[in-house]
Every structure is written in structure tokens, then in C-alpha cells.
Amino acid sequence: MKHYRGFQTYSVCRNFNLLNNSGQGSFNSQVIHNYLSSGPLPFILSAYGSTSSDLNGDGYVDIASPDIVLNNNGNESFSKQRGILPAFCNSLNSDFTGDGYFDLVVTIPGAPLFSYLNDQSGNVIPIQSIGVGYFGGNASGDFDNDGDIDIAFGDYGGNTVGILLNGDIPLPEKLSSFTSQTNTNNLTLNWTTSSEENNAGFDIERSMFNDQSLMFNEEWIKAGSVEGNGNSTSPHNYSFTDNNIQSGKYKYRLKQIDFNGNFKYYELTNEATIGISEKFYLSQNYPNPFNPSTQLEFGISEFGFVTLRVYDSQGKEVVTLVNENKSPGYYNVQFSATGISSGVYFYRL
């Protein structure tokens, strides 16, 4: 050994051996990587803690190790990438970004946690350093139930565990109220937050009950959005009205979004029902004027054969939008004027 800036310098040989299972209770050993490392004792102690995962998504397990990544070629050989990762003695791999690829978090005693995100090609890119401490022992999971993978690290020689939550948690964590109210074919949602942090706003989404499948549609349609109040420790009341909805049963949810793009859902506990029209009517189209499309709303109070046609100013039929039996209820139909000359048009139910 020799001295290096006041530290004793050590040399160690680092090997990776692949043990192939013969299936008969024995293993065949194959050296896939070895090299000699030299440096002060703190560096040598931090030259372990390798982790394995399929980094490049090719179905083969790769190895992430201090200063080197060994990419599995699938034929018992490995390609080597040097200088990608720093020295570390503790590592954790998981899909922290939710893109289907494994990311890494590594650390050494007395240094920050370093996060490396996978670029979906097997390359890990340094993103962030988090705190400084003596981290030891780790686990990952969705500890705050927001859909993101979080990190738990214990400390060397201590009895505490730190939880590192993934991203900025969208707040409020809990709505103090979320209710709905219907008026003919309009539905108003009201909700209240007790406090807010980094709240950009809410998207309002709905799902309609499908009478054929007898289930709610899996697809959620965005009905609108409401701006949030950023950071606040005071209660705030919000309201949104979804106008001119067709008759049927609906589910609604709020998608609360923060300024970093993180989001969390809050679902209305009750189903909302839009009943049938009490009379036969045809409403003014909206928007008007329009380019290139507009909505036509009508209501019928009893079952019958319904036609809805559009005519030009000369009385010539342009298009038939509805020509079928309809149950009682409220309806919206879109008329697109794409390919039709500008002008005044009439519609008749």
C-alpha cells in the first residue's frame, strides 16, 4: 500500500463471475469482467453494491456496477460501458418514471443520493442529487399511493428510515367535499380544498354508461378545466358546469395537476344521472357563427322516429344528421361544414 493525500491507498481486484446453472445442482463459472482498482480506503469501500435489471429492455438482465455497466448480449457475453456511474456501495433499481424502463439510485456514505434515469435505450443519465447522509438499506414502493415509485433508505449505525417521495406530491391530499347537482341536462360539480401546494388546476373528466355493454366506458373524456390557486393554506371552493349532456348515467373525476406535471385523481362517489326531456324542443346551435363545426341540441319526450336535416338558404337539403328511432332524452349532434361553402344554413327536426 501507499499513502495518498493523507489516506492509505489500497488495490483490489474486482471480478464478475457468471454462474450458469447446469440444472443438476452444479454451476459452471465464467469470468465476464475483471479489473484492478486502486485508491484511498473510502473509494475502495464504495466499489461494491452492484445491481441487476434489464436496463435496455431487450429481455436480458444487465449489470450496473460502480464505474461500469455490463450489457447482456444474450449469448453469455457482455458489452462494457465505462465511466457511466460513479463509485457507490448502495444501489436501488426501479421504474421511477413509469415508462417501463429501470432507473437507478446510488450512494456512498456521507454523500448524496444520485438518481440516474433510463433514456429507454439502456443509457442511464444523471438527473439529480438528493441530500447528504449515511444511507444504508433500501426499499422501493408507492408509499404515498399516488402511482409513483418512492424510495425508503435507512441510515448506517442508526435506527431511522427516510422516505423520499417521487416528484412533487399533488396537493391537496384530500378534498374536504366533492358533490354534484343536475338541472335538466346540465350537471354542476362543486368541490372544496382545505389547503393547496403547487396546485396548477383541475381537469374535469367523465365516463358514460354504455347500455350495450352494461358497463361504464373505460375511456374518460375531458369535459373542461379549472385553474387552481397555487399555494394556499386557506379553503377554496370550486365549481364547474357540464352543459347540454345527453341523457344517461355518468361518472366524474377530477385530475388535479401541479406545476411540475404530476397529477392525482379524485372520483365522485355517486353516479350522476341525466333524465329525459319533459317536452319536444330544438335549441339554437352553438357556437354560432362557426368554423368548421357546431353543436345542435334537441330533446324528445317520447319514443319515436326522428330526423334532423340541414338546408341551405335556397331550401336544398345539405345533410341528414339523424334518421332513426330515438328514446326520450337529451341529444347533441355535431354538424361539420368542412367542404361546404360559407353561408347561412337552417336545420329542422
C-alpha distance (Angstrom), angle and dihedral (degrees) to the residues before:
residue distance angle dihedral
M1 . . .
K2 3.79 . .
H3 3.78 137.8 .
Y4 3.81 122.1 -97.7
R5 3.82 118.6 -172.9
G6 3.77 91.9 -36.5
F7 3.81 94.4 -42.0
Q8 3.76 126.3 103.3
T9 3.79 110.7 -115.1
Y10 3.78 121.0 -136.1
S11 3.78 134.0 -172.1
V12 3.79 123.1 -146.3
C13 3.78 133.8 179.1
R14 3.79 113.1 -131.5
N15 3.79 117.5 -159.1
F16 3.79 135.0 178.3
N17 3.78 114.0 -155.3
L18 3.79 121.7 -169.3
L19 3.81 110.6 -145.7
N20 3.79 108.8 -158.9
N21 3.78 113.5 -157.6
S22 3.81 109.8 -127.2
G23 3.78 90.7 -162.6
Q24 3.81 90.4 -122.0
G25 3.77 99.8 85.8
S26 3.80 95.2 -85.6
F27 3.80 134.2 96.6
N28 3.77 131.1 -143.3
S29 3.81 112.3 -139.6
Q30 3.79 122.4 -140.2
V31 3.81 125.3 176.6
I32 3.80 108.4 -134.4
H33 3.80 99.4 171.5
N34 3.80 139.4 6.0
Y35 3.77 136.8 162.9
L36 3.79 141.2 155.4
S37 3.83 119.3 -106.7
S38 3.78 125.3 -163.7
G39 3.76 129.9 -176.2
P40 3.80 147.4 102.0
L41 3.78 117.4 -41.0
P42 3.86 94.9 -102.0
F43 3.80 89.5 56.7
I44 3.79 94.2 47.6
L45 3.80 91.4 49.1
S46 3.79 88.9 53.7
A47 3.80 94.6 53.1
Y48 3.78 96.6 94.4
G49 3.82 137.9 60.3
S50 3.81 98.7 94.9
T51 3.77 119.6 177.9
S52 3.80 133.6 -159.7
S53 3.80 131.7 -143.4
D54 3.80 140.0 130.6
L55 3.78 96.3 -85.1
N56 3.82 98.7 173.0
G57 3.80 98.4 38.8
D58 3.82 95.9 -120.1
G59 3.79 94.8 125.7
Y60 3.83 95.5 -103.7
V61 3.79 125.0 107.7
D62 3.81 114.1 -115.0
I63 3.81 130.0 -165.2
A64 3.80 126.5 -125.2
S65 3.80 111.6 -162.5
P66 3.81 135.9 163.0
D67 3.80 108.2 -67.7
I68 3.81 94.0 -7.2
V69 3.81 142.5 65.2
L70 3.81 118.1 -157.6
N71 3.81 110.9 -154.3
N72 3.79 113.9 -156.0
N73 3.81 111.8 -128.2
G74 3.79 92.7 -166.3
N75 3.80 94.6 -118.6
E76 3.82 98.8 83.3
S77 3.80 90.3 -87.2
F78 3.79 129.3 106.1
S79 3.80 133.3 -151.3
K80 3.80 114.4 -139.0
Q81 3.79 127.9 -137.2
R82 3.80 113.6 -171.7
G83 3.78 129.5 -161.5
I84 3.81 96.3 21.8
L85 3.79 99.9 111.5
P86 3.83 129.3 36.9
A87 3.78 126.0 -128.5
F88 3.79 111.9 -69.5
C89 3.77 140.8 160.6
N90 3.77 100.4 -164.4
S91 3.77 127.0 48.4
L92 3.77 140.9 169.9
N93 3.80 129.5 -168.5
S94 3.77 126.6 -162.1
D95 3.80 140.4 130.0
F96 3.79 96.6 -88.1
T97 3.84 94.4 165.4
G98 3.82 97.1 46.3
D99 3.81 94.1 -126.3
G100 3.81 96.2 120.9
Y101 3.82 95.8 -102.5
F102 3.81 128.1 105.6
D103 3.81 117.8 -109.6
L104 3.82 128.0 -168.2
V105 3.79 139.7 -130.3
V106 3.83 117.3 -170.6
T107 3.81 136.3 175.0
I108 3.81 146.5 168.5
P109 3.83 125.9 -149.6
G110 3.79 112.9 -76.0
A111 3.81 93.4 12.2
P112 3.80 133.5 96.9
L113 3.77 125.3 -91.9
F114 3.80 108.2 -101.5
S115 3.80 119.7 -150.6
Y116 3.80 121.9 -153.6
L117 3.79 119.9 -170.0
N118 3.79 123.5 -152.3
D119 3.82 114.3 -119.4
Q120 3.85 88.8 -152.0
S121 3.80 90.4 -106.5
G122 3.78 96.1 80.0
N123 3.80 94.9 -94.0
V124 3.80 116.4 124.1
I125 3.79 113.7 -146.3
P126 3.84 122.1 -159.0
I127 3.78 109.5 -116.8
Q128 3.79 113.9 161.2
S129 3.81 145.6 -1.4
I130 3.78 115.7 -141.7
G131 3.81 124.0 -158.1
V132 3.78 128.2 -52.4
G133 3.78 126.3 -98.6
Y134 3.75 148.8 109.6
F135 3.77 100.6 -75.2
G136 3.79 122.0 -174.4
G137 3.78 132.6 161.7
N138 3.76 118.6 21.5
A139 3.77 145.3 -163.8
S140 3.78 136.1 -179.1
G141 3.78 133.3 -148.9
D142 3.78 143.9 119.6
F143 3.78 95.9 -74.2
D144 3.82 96.5 168.3
N145 3.83 95.7 40.3
D146 3.81 95.0 -123.7
G147 3.81 97.3 124.4
D148 3.83 95.7 -100.7
I149 3.82 126.6 109.7
D150 3.82 110.9 -115.1
I151 3.84 131.2 -168.4
A152 3.80 133.0 -122.7
F153 3.83 119.1 -165.6
G154 3.79 128.8 -178.4
D155 3.79 123.5 -150.8
Y156 3.81 127.5 -114.4
G157 3.78 112.1 -104.8
G158 3.80 93.3 -0.5
N159 3.77 139.9 90.9
T160 3.80 103.0 -127.7
V161 3.79 132.2 102.8
G162 3.78 124.1 -154.9
I163 3.80 122.2 -151.8
L164 3.81 116.6 -149.4
L165 3.79 109.2 -162.8
N166 3.78 117.3 -147.7
G167 3.81 112.6 -112.0
D168 3.78 126.3 -27.1
I169 3.78 107.1 -41.8
P170 3.79 110.8 -121.8
L171 3.77 108.6 -119.2
P172 2.94 148.6 -121.0
E173 3.76 90.5 62.9
K174 3.78 88.3 -161.6
L175 3.79 134.4 23.8
S176 3.76 112.1 -136.5
S177 3.83 89.2 -147.2
F178 3.82 140.4 1.0
T179 3.82 118.6 179.3
S180 3.80 141.2 157.4
Q181 3.81 135.6 -143.6
T182 3.82 129.1 -172.1
N183 3.81 130.0 -149.8
T184 3.83 112.7 -176.5
N185 3.83 102.0 -57.7
N186 3.81 96.4 -16.8
L187 3.81 123.0 93.2
T188 3.80 124.9 -162.2
L189 3.80 123.1 -159.9
N190 3.80 120.4 -158.0
W191 3.78 125.6 -171.9
T192 3.80 137.9 166.2
T193 3.80 131.5 -151.8
S194 3.79 121.5 -154.6
S195 3.83 92.9 -156.0
E196 3.79 138.3 -11.8
E197 3.78 137.4 -149.5
N198 3.80 124.1 -171.1
N199 3.81 89.5 -18.3
A200 3.82 111.7 168.2
G201 3.78 94.4 176.7
F202 3.79 148.6 -86.9
D203 3.80 134.8 -73.1
I204 3.79 113.4 -151.8
E205 3.80 113.5 -142.5
R206 3.81 132.0 -177.6
S207 3.79 138.2 -167.8
M208 3.82 122.6 -158.9
F209 3.79 126.5 -142.3
N210 3.80 111.6 -110.9
D211 3.81 111.3 -138.3
Q212 3.81 91.7 -160.7
S213 3.80 98.8 52.0
L214 3.83 91.9 29.7
M215 3.80 87.9 -134.7
F216 3.78 136.8 98.4
N217 3.79 113.4 -96.2
E218 3.80 113.7 -98.5
E219 3.81 89.9 -138.6
W220 3.80 115.9 85.6
I221 3.80 115.9 -150.2
K222 3.80 120.4 -147.6
A223 3.81 107.6 -122.7
G224 3.81 97.4 179.9
S225 3.78 145.5 -56.3
V226 3.81 139.8 -108.7
E227 3.81 126.1 -155.0
G228 3.82 117.6 -117.8
N229 3.80 130.5 -137.3
G230 3.79 99.6 -115.1
N231 3.80 106.1 -140.9
S232 3.76 119.9 4.9
T233 3.80 139.3 147.0
S234 3.81 92.5 -163.7
P235 3.82 127.3 85.7
H236 3.80 117.2 -97.8
N237 3.80 128.6 -162.9
Y238 3.80 121.1 -144.7
S239 3.79 132.9 -171.0
F240 3.78 136.1 -175.2
T241 3.82 129.4 178.2
D242 3.78 120.8 -153.2
N243 3.80 103.6 -155.9
N244 3.80 133.0 -155.0
I245 3.80 98.4 9.0
Q246 3.77 121.6 176.4
S247 3.80 117.9 -111.6
G248 3.80 113.7 -86.8
K249 3.80 145.0 78.3
Y250 3.80 121.9 -58.4
K251 3.78 142.0 -173.1
Y252 3.79 119.7 -149.9
R253 3.79 133.0 -163.2
L254 3.79 138.5 176.7
K255 3.78 120.7 -129.6
Q256 3.79 104.1 -155.8
I257 3.82 110.8 -158.7
D258 3.80 129.3 -168.2
F259 3.81 127.0 -150.9
N260 3.82 90.9 -96.4
G261 3.80 93.5 57.7
N262 3.81 96.1 -104.3
F263 3.78 114.5 137.3
K264 3.78 143.9 -172.8
Y265 3.82 132.3 -166.0
Y266 3.80 129.0 -128.0
E267 3.80 114.6 -172.5
L268 3.80 126.1 -154.3
T269 3.80 106.4 -113.9
N270 3.82 95.2 -142.6
E271 3.79 131.5 55.6
A272 3.80 116.7 -114.6
T273 3.80 118.3 -135.3
I274 3.79 126.7 -159.5
G275 3.80 109.5 -160.1
I276 3.79 131.9 -153.0
S277 3.77 128.0 -73.6
E278 3.82 117.4 -95.6
K279 3.80 91.4 -146.3
F280 3.79 144.6 22.0
Y281 3.82 110.8 -96.7
L282 3.81 145.7 152.1
S283 3.82 119.0 -151.3
Q284 3.79 133.0 -150.6
N285 3.80 111.6 -86.8
Y286 3.79 118.8 -109.5
P287 2.92 133.3 -114.8
N288 3.78 98.3 28.1
P289 3.04 121.1 -154.5
F290 3.81 92.4 33.0
N291 3.79 141.5 -177.8
P292 2.93 119.7 -140.5
S293 3.84 104.8 -23.0
T294 3.79 140.8 20.1
Q295 3.81 138.3 -177.1
L296 3.81 124.3 -114.3
E297 3.79 116.5 -160.9
F298 3.78 126.5 -164.6
G299 3.79 139.1 162.1
I300 3.81 133.4 -152.9
S301 3.79 126.5 -165.8
E302 3.81 99.1 -157.3
F303 3.78 139.7 30.2
G304 3.81 114.3 -84.9
F305 3.79 149.1 125.4
V306 3.80 109.7 -72.2
T307 3.80 131.4 -164.4
L308 3.79 125.9 -175.0
R309 3.79 116.0 -174.3
V310 3.82 135.5 175.8
Y311 3.82 121.8 -142.0
D312 3.80 134.3 -171.2
S313 3.80 124.5 -126.2
Q314 3.84 90.3 -87.3
G315 3.81 91.6 58.3
K316 3.82 93.5 -107.7
E317 3.78 115.5 143.4
V318 3.83 111.7 -112.9
V319 3.79 102.3 179.3
T320 3.82 142.1 -14.7
L321 3.79 109.8 -131.5
V322 3.82 99.9 177.2
N323 3.81 127.9 24.0
E324 3.80 109.7 154.5
N325 3.79 147.1 77.6
K326 3.79 113.7 -67.6
S327 3.79 132.4 -166.1
P328 3.82 119.5 -133.1
G329 3.79 112.0 -77.9
Y330 3.80 148.5 82.5
Y331 3.80 120.6 -56.8
N332 3.80 138.6 -171.6
V333 3.80 122.2 -161.3
Q334 3.80 126.6 -175.4
F335 3.79 120.0 -137.0
S336 3.82 114.8 -161.2
A337 3.80 117.7 -161.7
T338 3.79 93.8 -167.1
G339 3.80 107.6 141.9
I340 3.82 92.2 13.5
S341 3.80 123.5 112.4
S342 3.79 119.3 -105.9
G343 3.78 114.1 -99.5
V344 3.80 146.2 92.9
Y345 3.80 118.8 -46.2
F346 3.79 134.2 -175.3
Y347 3.77 130.2 -152.4
R348 3.80 129.6 -156.0
L349 3.80 131.8 -163.5
